[in-house]
Amino acid sequence: MRRITDSTSKLSLYEAGDSADLRILLITGDLQVRRSFNQMGIQTGDRVRVLHRAPFGGPLVVDNQGSHVAIGKQLAEKVRVEILS
């Protein structure tokens, strides 16, 4: 049985719903993971929105300050977000 908590800090970018305004709280993982997000222009504190979710565990398309970025499932699971609206 899965326990539901009110803590939004445990929500990953991949688990977040489409079209919700999100704030990135934490990027977990090693230096390579953080470097990948840095190259995409995504950093802690940024506001993002999931625009499209590919089926069968495919990548997400995220709007980050007007730029659209595709993020694979494994990377998206390493990002902790907070739902703003």
N, C-alpha and C positions, 0 to 999 in steps of 0.2 A: 504494500500500500504506500502510495506516495504522499508525503506530508506537504501541505501547502503552508508557506510562510509569507509574512508581509514584507520581508526584506527584499528590496529590489536590487541590491548589490549582487545577488546571486543569479540574476538573469543575464544570460549571454546574449550577444547580438543576434546569434542564430535563432534563439528562442523568442526574441521580441517580435511583436506583431507588425504586420505591414502598415505603412502610412502613419505610424506613431512617431512623435518627436522624441528623440532619445538623446541622452548625454552620456558620453563615454566616461566611465569612472575609473577603469583599470584595464590595462593590457597586460595579460599574464604571458608567461613563456620566456624563452631565452632571448639573447641579444639578436639572433636572426629574425625572430618573430617581430620584435619591436622595430627592427630595421625595415622589415617589409611594410609595416604600417606607416613608418616615417616616410618611406618612398612614395606611398599612396597619398600622403598628406593628411593622415589621420592620427590624431594625438589625443591624449587624455584631456578631457574638458570640452572637446568638440561636440557640437550638436549635429546629429545625423538623422536620416530618415531612410527606412528600407523601402525602396521603390518596387522591387520585383524579386521574387523568390523562384528559382528554377526548380522543377519537380525532381523527385527522387534524390534529395540530398545535394542538389547542385548548388552553384554559387548564388549569392545575394547581390543585387545591384543596390548600392547605397548612394544617397545624395549627401555629399559633404561640402557645404558652402558653395553650392552651384556646380560642383564637379561630380560626375557619376563614376563610381568605382565598383568593379566586381570583386567580391571577396569570397573565397572558397569556404566551404563548411568548416574545415578544420581550423582555419584562421579565425573565422567568425565566432567559433566557440571559445576562443581565448580572450575575447573582449567582453568585459562586464559593463552593463549599461543600466541607466535609470530611465524610466518612462516619465516624460515631462507632460504629455497630454495625450 
